[in-house]
Amino acid sequence: MNLLADESVDGPVVQRLRNDGHQVVYVAELDPGVSDKDILQAANVQNATLLTADKDFGEMVYRQNLLSSAGIVLMRLAGLSSERKVGNRK
């Protein structure tokens, strides 16, 4: 799967997705601090599903009509350890 992970996504989650064979571009590795609008635009250009923990993208899609061609996955995993976020039971 072709994913673009916003910098709000934890690094271990990105690494687990990569280890499982997914293509993941990670904003935190390339351009930290880039605007949400630019991230959404990059996801559209790359035809990538946007993976984020930031609810602001919902605002952009539903209220501002800025669409994501491949979709957005909102990950709400607050309070879980990194091990639990990636599926390790510790």
Stockholm file with secondary structure:
# STOCKHOLM 1.0

chainA/1-90         MNLLADESVDGPVVQRLRNDGHQVVYVAELDPGVSDKDILQAANVQNATLLTADKDFGEMVYRQNLLSSAGIVLMRLAGLSSERKVGNRK
#=GR chainA/1-90 SS CEEEECTTSCHHHHHHHHHTTCEEEEHHHHCTTCCHHHHHHHHHHTTCEEEESCTHHHHHHHTSCCCCSSCEEECCCTTCCHHHHTTCCC
#=GC SS_cons        CEEEECTTSCHHHHHHHHHTTCEEEEHHHHCTTCCHHHHHHHHHHTTCEEEESCTHHHHHHHTSCCCCSSCEEECCCTTCCHHHHTTCCC
//
